[in-house]
Amino acid sequence: MSNAAESKQMLREDGTPYYVQLAAIIRRQISDQTWLVGDRLPTLKQMVATFGVSPMTVRHALAGLEKEGLISAERGRGTFVTAKPEITESIPYMLTQSPGRRANELSFRVVASRPAQGELRIGAEDGEPLEPYRYMKRVFSRNGGPFIVGEYLVCESAYDAVPERLWATALISTLLYDTKQIGLTNVRQTFRVVASMPQEAAELDIRVHDPVVRVRRIFQNARKEVICLAQLVYRTDGVVFDINIDIEDRNRLLELGGFPES
């Protein structure tokens, strides 16, 4: 067991109650099969030492997990894992505007479409701005609940090159790829796992500070001008990165790993 001073660093100092964070850690360990159904959890004393929290915090976290049906306390024997958390299916490749065809498909609704008023910022590292821009916002749903919030800056020249009705029914990336006169030549994106802000939490129906995946996607033309900036915030439940790695391409392998060669 790690000592309390070291292990308490596992818990964030961002205002999220310790018992919420501790319950999330234990839930993740059960989901990842660190602990299997039937396994006995560490004792109260061991958890206090491991996580550097009070006995009350541990009891509060365990009570919540027991209410979820994941663990069960047996007098004189300990606390045992009784079930795994339900795992949301991975994101399907198909995105549809119409919500009816398969229950697990993503659909979207347009929340905003107007001339940009400083909602998103294009940085120097993103490329040259191609003013003016149009701001759009979409909320994607899955299984009847919100799953992704997408915000976009689309340059007016690209917006005007596409029939307006399509902006309400088609994916923005598809429109940018398929409309040749837009001149798309380069796309770059970054992924970050961050704590959700209050507005994101409300839009995604999650708790403030719950982890989300924030994707920033830059679409450029041959002059490195930014045709579109897309900022997407995903709920983390159900997000799966499934990548086939070409073992023959060493440089590509290192690139996918995301780490410098050492």
C-alpha positions in Angstrom: 0.0 0.0 0.0 1.2 3.5 -0.8 1.4 6.0 2.1 -1.3 8.6 2.6 0.7 11.6 1.5 1.5 10.0 -1.9 -1.9 8.4 -2.5 -3.9 11.5 -1.7 -2.5 13.0 -4.9 -4.8 10.6 -6.7 -7.7 12.8 -5.6 -8.1 16.2 -7.2 -8.2 19.5 -5.3 -10.8 21.0 -7.6 -13.8 21.1 -5.3 -15.1 17.7 -6.3 -16.0 15.9 -3.0 -13.4 13.2 -2.1 -16.1 10.6 -1.7 -17.3 11.2 -5.3 -13.7 10.8 -6.6 -13.1 7.7 -4.5 -16.3 6.1 -5.7 -15.3 6.8 -9.3 -11.9 5.2 -8.7 -13.3 2.1 -7.3 -16.0 1.9 -9.9 -13.3 2.2 -12.6 -11.3 -0.6 -11.0 -14.3 -2.9 -11.0 -15.0 -2.0 -14.6 -11.4 -2.6 -15.6 -11.5 -6.0 -13.7 -8.8 -5.0 -11.3 -11.4 -6.4 -8.9 -13.7 -9.2 -10.2 -17.1 -10.1 -9.1 -16.7 -12.0 -5.8 -13.4 -10.3 -4.8 -13.2 -8.7 -1.4 -12.3 -5.0 -1.4 -9.5 -3.7 0.9 -10.6 -3.0 4.5 -11.7 0.4 5.7 -8.3 0.9 7.4 -6.4 0.0 4.2 -8.5 2.5 2.1 -7.9 5.3 4.5 -4.2 4.7 4.4 -4.1 4.3 0.6 -6.2 7.4 -0.3 -5.3 9.6 2.6 -9.0 10.4 3.4 -11.1 10.0 6.5 -13.1 6.8 7.4 -16.3 8.8 6.9 -15.2 9.6 3.3 -14.6 5.9 2.6 -17.9 4.9 4.1 -19.7 7.5 2.1 -18.1 6.3 -1.2 -18.9 2.6 -0.4 -22.5 3.4 0.5 -23.0 5.0 -2.9 -21.5 2.0 -4.7 -23.6 -0.4 -2.6 -26.7 1.6 -3.6 -25.7 1.2 -7.2 -25.6 -2.6 -6.7 -21.8 -2.9 -7.4 -20.7 -4.0 -3.9 -22.2 -5.6 -0.8 -21.0 -5.5 2.8 -21.2 -8.7 4.8 -20.9 -8.5 8.5 -17.8 -10.1 9.8 -16.5 -10.9 6.3 -15.9 -7.6 4.5 -17.1 -5.9 1.4 -17.4 -7.8 -1.8 -17.8 -6.9 -5.5 -21.3 -8.1 -6.7 -21.6 -6.6 -10.2 -19.8 -4.7 -12.9 -21.0 -1.2 -14.0 -23.0 -1.2 -17.2 -20.7 -0.3 -20.1 -22.1 1.9 -22.8 -21.5 0.6 -26.3 -18.8 2.3 -28.3 -19.6 5.1 -30.6 -20.9 3.9 -34.0 -19.3 5.3 -37.1 -22.6 6.3 -38.6 -24.0 9.7 -37.6 -27.5 10.7 -38.7 -29.6 13.8 -38.4 -32.8 11.7 -38.1 -33.2 10.0 -34.7 -35.2 6.9 -35.7 -33.2 4.2 -37.4 -31.1 2.5 -34.7 -31.3 3.2 -31.0 -27.5 3.6 -30.6 -26.9 5.9 -33.6 -26.0 9.5 -33.0 -28.4 12.2 -34.2 -28.0 16.0 -33.9 -29.9 19.2 -33.6 -28.7 22.7 -34.5 -28.7 25.0 -31.5 -27.2 28.1 -33.2 -26.2 29.4 -36.6 -25.3 33.1 -36.8 -22.4 35.4 -37.7 -19.6 34.8 -35.2 -19.3 37.2 -32.3 -16.1 36.0 -30.6 -17.5 32.6 -29.4 -14.3 30.7 -30.3 -10.7 31.9 -30.7 -8.4 31.0 -33.6 -4.8 31.0 -32.3 -1.6 31.7 -34.2 -0.7 28.0 -34.1 -4.0 27.1 -35.8 -3.2 29.1 -39.0 -4.3 32.3 -40.6 -7.8 33.5 -39.9 -10.1 33.7 -42.9 -12.6 36.3 -41.7 -15.5 36.6 -41.5 -16.8 33.5 -39.8 -20.1 31.9 -39.1 -20.7 30.4 -35.6 -22.6 27.1 -35.4 -23.5 24.9 -32.4 -24.9 21.4 -32.4 -25.9 18.9 -29.7 -25.5 15.2 -30.7 -27.6 12.7 -28.9 -27.3 9.0 -28.4 -29.9 6.6 -26.9 -32.1 9.6 -26.2 -29.5 11.6 -24.2 -26.9 14.2 -25.0 -23.5 12.8 -25.9 -21.5 15.5 -27.8 -21.6 19.3 -27.9 -20.0 20.7 -31.0 -19.1 24.4 -31.7 -17.8 25.5 -35.1 -16.4 28.6 -36.8 -16.9 28.2 -40.6 -15.6 30.9 -42.9 -18.3 32.7 -44.8 -16.8 31.8 -48.1 -17.1 28.1 -47.3 -20.6 28.6 -45.8 -21.8 30.3 -49.0 -20.4 27.5 -51.2 -22.8 25.0 -49.7 -26.6 25.1 -50.1 -27.9 26.5 -46.8 -30.4 23.6 -46.2 -27.5 21.2 -46.0 -25.9 22.9 -43.0 -29.0 21.8 -41.0 -28.9 18.2 -42.1 -25.4 17.1 -42.9 -22.1 16.7 -41.0 -19.9 19.7 -41.3 -16.8 17.7 -41.9 -18.6 15.9 -44.7 -19.6 19.2 -46.3 -16.1 20.5 -46.1 -14.6 17.4 -47.7 -17.2 17.0 -50.5 -17.4 20.6 -51.6 -14.3 20.9 -53.8 -14.4 24.7 -54.3 -13.9 25.1 -50.6 -10.3 24.0 -51.2 -9.7 21.8 -48.1 -6.1 20.4 -48.0 -5.2 19.8 -44.4 -7.0 18.7 -41.2 -5.4 18.5 -37.7 -6.9 17.6 -34.4 -6.0 17.3 -30.8 -7.6 15.3 -28.0 -7.6 16.3 -24.3 -9.3 14.8 -21.3 -10.4 17.6 -19.0 -12.8 18.3 -16.2 -16.2 19.5 -17.5 -17.2 23.1 -16.9 -20.6 24.0 -15.6 -22.2 24.8 -19.0 -20.7 21.6 -20.6 -21.9 19.6 -17.7 -25.5 21.0 -18.0 -25.5 20.4 -21.8 -24.2 16.8 -21.5 -26.3 15.9 -18.4 -23.3 15.1 -16.3 -21.8 16.5 -13.1 -19.5 19.5 -13.0 -15.9 18.3 -13.0 -16.8 14.9 -14.5 -14.1 14.0 -17.2 -14.9 14.9 -20.8 -12.9 14.5 -24.0 -12.3 17.8 -25.7 -11.5 17.6 -29.4 -10.2 20.6 -31.3 -10.2 20.1 -35.1 -8.6 22.6 -37.6 -9.5 22.6 -41.3 -7.1 24.5 -43.6 -6.7 25.3 -47.2 -3.4 25.3 -49.2 -2.5 28.7 -47.8 -2.8 27.5 -44.2 -5.9 29.6 -43.8 -8.4 28.3 -41.3 -11.6 27.3 -43.2 -13.2 25.8 -40.1 -12.4 25.5 -36.4 -14.4 22.7 -34.7 -14.4 22.2 -30.9 -16.2 19.1 -29.7 -16.8 18.0 -26.2 -17.7 14.3 -25.6 -19.0 12.5 -22.6 -16.4 9.9 -21.7 -18.8 7.0 -21.3 -18.9 5.1 -24.5 -15.8 6.8 -26.1 -13.6 4.2 -27.7 -10.5 4.9 -29.8 -10.1 1.8 -32.0 -7.0 2.3 -34.2 -5.3 -0.2 -36.5 -1.6 0.3 -36.3 0.6 -0.4 -39.3 3.5 -2.2 -37.7 5.6 -1.8 -40.9 5.5 2.1 -40.6 7.7 2.9 -37.7 7.2 6.7 -37.9 3.4 6.2 -37.9 3.7 3.9 -35.0 5.6 6.5 -32.9 3.1 9.2 -34.0 0.1 7.2 -32.8 1.9 6.6 -29.5 2.1 10.3 -28.9 5.4 10.0 -27.1 8.8 11.3 -28.2 11.4 8.6 -29.1 13.6 7.8 -26.2 
